[in-house]
Amino acid sequence: METYPWLHNRRFNAYSDYFKRTFGRRVQKISVDAGFTCPNRDGTLAKGGCTYCNNNAFNPSYCNPSKPLKQQIAEGIEFHKVRYRRAKDYLVYFQPYSNTYAPLDQLKKLYEEALSVEGVVGLVIGTRPDCVDEEKLRYLLELSKRYYIIVEYGVESIYNETLNRINRCHTYEKSKETIQMTASMGLPVGAHFIFGLPGETPEMMMDSVNEVSSLPLTTIKFHQLQIVQNTAMGADYKKHPSEYNLFSFEAYVDFIVRYVERLNPAFIVERFAGEVPPRYLAGPGWGLIRNDQINVTIEKELEKRDTWQGKLFSV
């Protein structure tokens, strides 16, 4: 309890509380689409991208690469002012595709343009583990002396067979190597994982927690797999539905509670699940349940079971 003071207030190491501890106030993320692509999309490694990917399913309306970057940020700030009136400071989230997949000079121009906007105090940069190098990380480290900078890597699974099937075109070993390199340089590191990918059983997913917990992560983000329209996975699901272990809401709450009590308690949990508007779904969904409802349900279940993040964690 003394090692992790957040345990006095919450059952998990919450993202919103992390920013209150870091900045002393609420900070809101603003998503932008800077027009990047991915090496498994443009033909460098493969075509088509990840089989589950349809960015239209999660991009907010203001996040559009046809708009100048500063316009997206301004519209994002106005959008969030309605719901989060207390937020005065913002992190620009370079979200769709691989946001380090460009020459360093181009990245510098985009990142510094975003940081020049009044109220922006840092960047969240979503990318792939094979789209960074030491030079790019050293530049980000310099930025981090003046702004909050975190690099978030899409890892998705620790199983290479799964990564191959979903057309990631990198291995888990590459993810681990890049995460370790980023953390060793002193940069905060985030990672994304998806539960329910084809071929993975609930036991395989649960067994991943010890490996995941060994990574030098600052933040972690979980998504339940959702089958989205106009994706290669959507077509595959129609042909092979028995190969997918998709969670009902109740089953996912049970799974994530058992997973989280084994998870490294130092990790800040950014989200437990993802949201896709029902109109985009090509498979079963959870209806109109929002992320805040998911969080409340999971935290109530943690309380009901008198458990918490890391209760069963062992080094």
Secondary structure, 3 states (H helix, E strand, C coil): CCCCHHHHCCCCCEHHHHHHHHHCCCEEEEEECCCCCCCCCECCCCECCCCCCCHHHCCCCCCCCCCCHHHHHHHHHHHHHHHCCCCCEEEEEECCCCCCCCCHHHHHHHHHHHHCCCCEEEEEEEECCCCCCHHHHHHHHHHCCCCEEEEEEEEECCCHHHHHHCCCCCCHHHHHHHHHHHHHCCCCEEEEEEECCCCCCHHHHHHCHHHHHCCCCCEEEEEECCCECCCHHHHHHHHCHHHCCCCCHHHHHHHHHHHHCCCCCCCEEEECCCCCCHHHECCCCCCCCCHHHHHHHHHHHHHHCCCCCCCCCCC
